[in-house]
Amino acid sequence: MRKIACMAAALVVLTWFSSDCSASEQPKRTPVVKTPHAIWKRNGDDVYNTNIGNIGIGTAQPTEKLNVVGNVKISGLNHGVIFPDGTIQATAATASVGVPSGFSIIGETTQSPPGYSFLGTIPVGTDFWFDAGSQLQVGRGYVSGATIRNLTYLLGGLQGSTILNLVTVVKKISQATVSYDDGIAQPMPTSRNNLTAEGVGGKIYAIGGSTTAVGSATDAVEAFDPVTNHWTTKAHLPTARFALASAVLDGKIYVIGGHNGVSGIDAVEIYDPLSDSWTSTTPLPTPRWSLAAASVNGKIYAISGTVVSGAQDGRVEEYNPATHVWLTKAPIPTPRRGLRAIVVNNRIFAIGGYSESGGVLGIVEEYNPSTDTWKSRPPMPTARQFPAVGLLGNSICVSAGSLGAGDSAVIELYEPLFEYFLHKKN
């Protein structure tokens, strides 16, 4: 349960203002206004305000507003968040002091814990796919995607039989539109397709893949810094492979499964960007390639893919980095290869892919790790396998991909729908 004060909020908006002058007094005098000033420091996803500084005097409206996605840490005795009604929340309700009567918490089910009453459901999102209003200049398949700083980077891919090193940057403009640029980012040093990519620490890491159209595994690892627009060669992937998957956990990249050009493999290798080094961990119980992977709540999930027999397998396996053990979880309803996985609100969305029975798929299925259950979501308008996916704001962006016959240039946005269950303290 996450504890909230009075009403659930997905975004905290902090405002600084002066209450020394009333609104009625202000028209009678010339306000003295100083420019608001604050010093902000970032540490990972956390933002720290180290000096509130000057605030406006004699103003009726807030002089500064900050939208924060991440954690806000407030220091100083009795300092807190001032709400519009003048109340101050100086400390979060905790298990030791309890939630005050009349306050509410968010749960994942309608079942209220002891001492609470169910208030109702708050829906957030549209559960709708949008044509993003823009198509890539050329279609490409077997492409990978990664997001940093609210930009999704499309890396490499295959255009017909041509191996690409192209890097395309996609930016969300509105709820239903994006723009893209093929020339703003330097191309990858190594042309490849069927690679994996992740964004960590403000950089994009392109890992593995194939340097030919028929499957020639590479161990190349290259990092792109969007600030300098420069690629740097990194420590080689210990096990060269393509059709691999990856997920980020605690700032490290877990590279999972894939194909080495001879057969599917079970290797799981961990890259630490800080030390530019690799370590190995417990292999996948089921060797496979063209799978998907994601991390939620400190665990990593390997999802579906093609097994050694050549069949699409629906199994889902969960890795615990504390114990180095893989556990079998509820299988995906639609086994497939060439799918992508992305996490929104601690849910894993498995998107697209290919199955022998259904061909190229637009199917979207949502996995809830906390309940180990799957449910269907609206399908992509454009069925495809091996697309690039990224998270832009609260929308999943799906770009390009293989159509089976030809490659897609389509970009589509999906805004998931979530239900928040409110429980009020009696």
TALINCOR-V355309 format. One record per residue. N is the residue number from 0. RES is the residue in three letters. D_LAST is the distance of its C-alpha to the last C-alpha in Angstrom with 1 decimal. Layout:
n: [N & N]
res: [RES & RES]
d_last: [D_LAST & D_LAST]
This chain:
n: [0 & 1 & 2 & 3 & 4 & 5 & 6 & 7 & 8 & 9 & 10 & 11 & 12 & 13 & 14 & 15 & 16 & 17 & 18 & 19 & 20 & 21 & 22 & 23 & 24 & 25 & 26 & 27 & 28 & 29 & 30 & 31 & 32 & 33 & 34 & 35 & 36 & 37 & 38 & 39 & 40 & 41 & 42 & 43 & 44 & 45 & 46 & 47 & 48 & 49 & 50 & 51 & 52 & 53 & 54 & 55 & 56 & 57 & 58 & 59 & 60 & 61 & 62 & 63 & 64 & 65 & 66 & 67 & 68 & 69 & 70 & 71 & 72 & 73 & 74 & 75 & 76 & 77 & 78 & 79 & 80 & 81 & 82 & 83 & 84 & 85 & 86 & 87 & 88 & 89 & 90 & 91 & 92 & 93 & 94 & 95 & 96 & 97 & 98 & 99 & 100 & 101 & 102 & 103 & 104 & 105 & 106 & 107 & 108 & 109 & 110 & 111 & 112 & 113 & 114 & 115 & 116 & 117 & 118 & 119 & 120 & 121 & 122 & 123 & 124 & 125 & 126 & 127 & 128 & 129 & 130 & 131 & 132 & 133 & 134 & 135 & 136 & 137 & 138 & 139 & 140 & 141 & 142 & 143 & 144 & 145 & 146 & 147 & 148 & 149 & 150 & 151 & 152 & 153 & 154 & 155 & 156 & 157 & 158 & 159 & 160 & 161 & 162 & 163 & 164 & 165 & 166 & 167 & 168 & 169 & 170 & 171 & 172 & 173 & 174 & 175 & 176 & 177 & 178 & 179 & 180 & 181 & 182 & 183 & 184 & 185 & 186 & 187 & 188 & 189 & 190 & 191 & 192 & 193 & 194 & 195 & 196 & 197 & 198 & 199 & 200 & 201 & 202 & 203 & 204 & 205 & 206 & 207 & 208 & 209 & 210 & 211 & 212 & 213 & 214 & 215 & 216 & 217 & 218 & 219 & 220 & 221 & 222 & 223 & 224 & 225 & 226 & 227 & 228 & 229 & 230 & 231 & 232 & 233 & 234 & 235 & 236 & 237 & 238 & 239 & 240 & 241 & 242 & 243 & 244 & 245 & 246 & 247 & 248 & 249 & 250 & 251 & 252 & 253 & 254 & 255 & 256 & 257 & 258 & 259 & 260 & 261 & 262 & 263 & 264 & 265 & 266 & 267 & 268 & 269 & 270 & 271 & 272 & 273 & 274 & 275 & 276 & 277 & 278 & 279 & 280 & 281 & 282 & 283 & 284 & 285 & 286 & 287 & 288 & 289 & 290 & 291 & 292 & 293 & 294 & 295 & 296 & 297 & 298 & 299 & 300 & 301 & 302 & 303 & 304 & 305 & 306 & 307 & 308 & 309 & 310 & 311 & 312 & 313 & 314 & 315 & 316 & 317 & 318 & 319 & 320 & 321 & 322 & 323 & 324 & 325 & 326 & 327 & 328 & 329 & 330 & 331 & 332 & 333 & 334 & 335 & 336 & 337 & 338 & 339 & 340 & 341 & 342 & 343 & 344 & 345 & 346 & 347 & 348 & 349 & 350 & 351 & 352 & 353 & 354 & 355 & 356 & 357 & 358 & 359 & 360 & 361 & 362 & 363 & 364 & 365 & 366 & 367 & 368 & 369 & 370 & 371 & 372 & 373 & 374 & 375 & 376 & 377 & 378 & 379 & 380 & 381 & 382 & 383 & 384 & 385 & 386 & 387 & 388 & 389 & 390 & 391 & 392 & 393 & 394 & 395 & 396 & 397 & 398 & 399 & 400 & 401 & 402 & 403 & 404 & 405 & 406 & 407 & 408 & 409 & 410 & 411 & 412 & 413 & 414 & 415 & 416 & 417 & 418 & 419 & 420 & 421 & 422 & 423 & 424 & 425]
res: [MET & ARG & LYS & ILE & ALA & CYS & MET & ALA & ALA & ALA & LEU & VAL & VAL & LEU & THR & TRP & PHE & SER & SER & ASP & CYS & SER & ALA & SER & GLU & GLN & PRO & LYS & ARG & THR & PRO & VAL & VAL & LYS & THR & PRO & HIS & ALA & ILE & TRP & LYS & ARG & ASN & GLY & ASP & ASP & VAL & TYR & ASN & THR & ASN & ILE & GLY & ASN & ILE & GLY & ILE & GLY & THR & ALA & GLN & PRO & THR & GLU & LYS & LEU & ASN & VAL & VAL & GLY & ASN & VAL & LYS & ILE & SER & GLY & LEU & ASN & HIS & GLY & VAL & ILE & PHE & PRO & ASP & GLY & THR & ILE & GLN & ALA & THR & ALA & ALA & THR & ALA & SER & VAL & GLY & VAL & PRO & SER & GLY & PHE & SER & ILE & ILE & GLY & GLU & THR & THR & GLN & SER & PRO & PRO & GLY & TYR & SER & PHE & LEU & GLY & THR & ILE & PRO & VAL & GLY & THR & ASP & PHE & TRP & PHE & ASP & ALA & GLY & SER & GLN & LEU & GLN & VAL & GLY & ARG & GLY & TYR & VAL & SER & GLY & ALA & THR & ILE & ARG & ASN & LEU & THR & TYR & LEU & LEU & GLY & GLY & LEU & GLN & GLY & SER & THR & ILE & LEU & ASN & LEU & VAL & THR & VAL & VAL & LYS & LYS & ILE & SER & GLN & ALA & THR & VAL & SER & TYR & ASP & ASP & GLY & ILE & ALA & GLN & PRO & MET & PRO & THR & SER & ARG & ASN & ASN & LEU & THR & ALA & GLU & GLY & VAL & GLY & GLY & LYS & ILE & TYR & ALA & ILE & GLY & GLY & SER & THR & THR & ALA & VAL & GLY & SER & ALA & THR & ASP & ALA & VAL & GLU & ALA & PHE & ASP & PRO & VAL & THR & ASN & HIS & TRP & THR & THR & LYS & ALA & HIS & LEU & PRO & THR & ALA & ARG & PHE & ALA & LEU & ALA & SER & ALA & VAL & LEU & ASP & GLY & LYS & ILE & TYR & VAL & ILE & GLY & GLY & HIS & ASN & GLY & VAL & SER & GLY & ILE & ASP & ALA & VAL & GLU & ILE & TYR & ASP & PRO & LEU & SER & ASP & SER & TRP & THR & SER & THR & THR & PRO & LEU & PRO & THR & PRO & ARG & TRP & SER & LEU & ALA & ALA & ALA & SER & VAL & ASN & GLY & LYS & ILE & TYR & ALA & ILE & SER & GLY & THR & VAL & VAL & SER & GLY & ALA & GLN & ASP & GLY & ARG & VAL & GLU & GLU & TYR & ASN & PRO & ALA & THR & HIS & VAL & TRP & LEU & THR & LYS & ALA & PRO & ILE & PRO & THR & PRO & ARG & ARG & GLY & LEU & ARG & ALA & ILE & VAL & VAL & ASN & ASN & ARG & ILE & PHE & ALA & ILE & GLY & GLY & TYR & SER & GLU & SER & GLY & GLY & VAL & LEU & GLY & ILE & VAL & GLU & GLU & TYR & ASN & PRO & SER & THR & ASP & THR & TRP & LYS & SER & ARG & PRO & PRO & MET & PRO & THR & ALA & ARG & GLN & PHE & PRO & ALA & VAL & GLY & LEU & LEU & GLY & ASN & SER & ILE & CYS & VAL & SER & ALA & GLY & SER & LEU & GLY & ALA & GLY & ASP & SER & ALA & VAL & ILE & GLU & LEU & TYR & GLU & PRO & LEU & PHE & GLU & TYR & PHE & LEU & HIS & LYS & LYS & ASN]
d_last: [16.0 & 16.8 & 14.5 & 14.8 & 14.1 & 12.7 & 15.1 & 17.0 & 20.5 & 23.5 & 25.7 & 25.4 & 27.7 & 28.6 & 30.7 & 32.8 & 34.1 & 35.3 & 33.8 & 36.9 & 38.5 & 37.1 & 37.8 & 40.1 & 42.2 & 42.9 & 45.6 & 47.6 & 48.2 & 49.1 & 46.1 & 46.8 & 45.1 & 45.2 & 44.6 & 41.2 & 41.7 & 39.7 & 40.7 & 38.8 & 39.4 & 38.4 & 38.0 & 37.4 & 34.3 & 33.1 & 34.2 & 34.6 & 35.3 & 37.8 & 38.8 & 37.1 & 40.4 & 41.4 & 39.3 & 40.5 & 41.2 & 41.2 & 39.6 & 37.2 & 36.0 & 34.7 & 37.7 & 36.6 & 34.1 & 33.5 & 31.9 & 30.9 & 30.7 & 29.9 & 28.4 & 28.4 & 29.0 & 28.7 & 30.7 & 31.1 & 29.1 & 26.3 & 27.3 & 24.7 & 23.9 & 24.2 & 22.4 & 24.0 & 22.0 & 23.5 & 20.5 & 21.3 & 19.5 & 21.7 & 20.0 & 17.9 & 14.6 & 16.0 & 15.5 & 17.2 & 15.1 & 11.7 & 9.7 & 8.7 & 5.5 & 6.3 & 8.5 & 9.4 & 11.6 & 14.6 & 15.6 & 18.9 & 17.9 & 15.7 & 14.6 & 10.9 & 10.8 & 9.4 & 5.7 & 5.3 & 6.6 & 10.1 & 11.0 & 14.7 & 17.7 & 19.6 & 23.3 & 25.4 & 29.2 & 31.9 & 33.0 & 36.5 & 39.8 & 41.9 & 45.6 & 45.6 & 48.7 & 50.8 & 52.9 & 54.5 & 58.2 & 59.0 & 57.2 & 56.6 & 55.3 & 54.1 & 52.5 & 49.6 & 46.9 & 44.8 & 42.6 & 42.5 & 41.7 & 40.6 & 44.1 & 44.9 & 48.3 & 50.3 & 52.8 & 56.1 & 56.5 & 59.3 & 61.2 & 63.6 & 65.3 & 64.8 & 62.6 & 60.6 & 59.6 & 58.1 & 54.8 & 53.0 & 50.2 & 47.6 & 45.4 & 42.7 & 43.6 & 41.0 & 38.5 & 41.5 & 44.4 & 45.8 & 49.1 & 51.1 & 54.0 & 56.5 & 58.4 & 55.9 & 55.4 & 58.3 & 59.0 & 58.3 & 61.3 & 61.2 & 61.3 & 59.2 & 57.0 & 54.4 & 53.0 & 49.5 & 48.0 & 45.0 & 43.9 & 43.2 & 43.5 & 44.7 & 47.5 & 48.2 & 49.7 & 52.0 & 52.6 & 55.1 & 56.2 & 59.6 & 62.6 & 64.3 & 63.4 & 64.2 & 61.9 & 63.3 & 60.5 & 60.2 & 58.6 & 58.3 & 55.4 & 55.3 & 52.9 & 52.7 & 51.7 & 51.0 & 51.6 & 55.2 & 55.6 & 57.2 & 57.1 & 57.5 & 58.6 & 56.3 & 56.8 & 57.8 & 55.5 & 56.8 & 56.9 & 58.3 & 56.6 & 55.5 & 52.9 & 50.5 & 46.8 & 44.8 & 41.3 & 40.2 & 38.1 & 37.8 & 40.6 & 43.0 & 44.5 & 44.6 & 47.5 & 47.3 & 50.0 & 52.6 & 56.3 & 59.2 & 61.9 & 62.7 & 59.5 & 55.8 & 54.5 & 51.5 & 51.7 & 48.6 & 49.4 & 47.3 & 48.5 & 47.5 & 48.3 & 48.4 & 51.1 & 52.6 & 52.8 & 52.0 & 50.8 & 50.5 & 47.8 & 47.3 & 48.8 & 47.2 & 47.4 & 48.8 & 51.5 & 51.1 & 51.6 & 50.4 & 46.8 & 43.7 & 41.4 & 38.1 & 35.8 & 32.0 & 29.7 & 32.8 & 34.6 & 37.6 & 38.2 & 41.7 & 41.7 & 44.5 & 48.1 & 51.5 & 52.5 & 56.0 & 57.1 & 56.6 & 53.8 & 50.4 & 47.9 & 44.2 & 42.9 & 40.1 & 40.3 & 37.8 & 39.1 & 37.3 & 39.1 & 37.9 & 39.7 & 42.2 & 41.4 & 41.3 & 39.1 & 39.5 & 36.6 & 36.3 & 39.4 & 39.5 & 40.1 & 43.2 & 45.4 & 47.4 & 49.2 & 49.3 & 45.6 & 43.5 & 39.9 & 37.6 & 34.0 & 31.4 & 27.7 & 28.4 & 30.0 & 33.8 & 35.8 & 39.1 & 41.6 & 45.0 & 47.7 & 50.4 & 50.8 & 54.1 & 52.8 & 51.2 & 53.2 & 51.6 & 47.9 & 45.4 & 42.6 & 39.3 & 36.8 & 33.5 & 32.5 & 29.0 & 29.7 & 26.3 & 26.7 & 30.5 & 30.8 & 33.0 & 32.9 & 35.4 & 35.3 & 37.9 & 41.3 & 43.3 & 45.8 & 48.5 & 48.7 & 49.9 & 50.1 & 50.2 & 48.7 & 47.2 & 43.5 & 41.5 & 38.2 & 38.6 & 35.5 & 33.1 & 36.1 & 38.1 & 41.8 & 44.3 & 48.0 & 51.3 & 51.8 & 54.4 & 54.9 & 57.2 & 60.1 & 59.9 & 57.2 & 54.4 & 54.2 & 51.0 & 47.8 & 44.6 & 41.0 & 37.9 & 34.4 & 31.9 & 28.8 & 25.5 & 22.2 & 19.0 & 15.9 & 12.6 & 9.2 & 6.2 & 3.8 & 0.0]
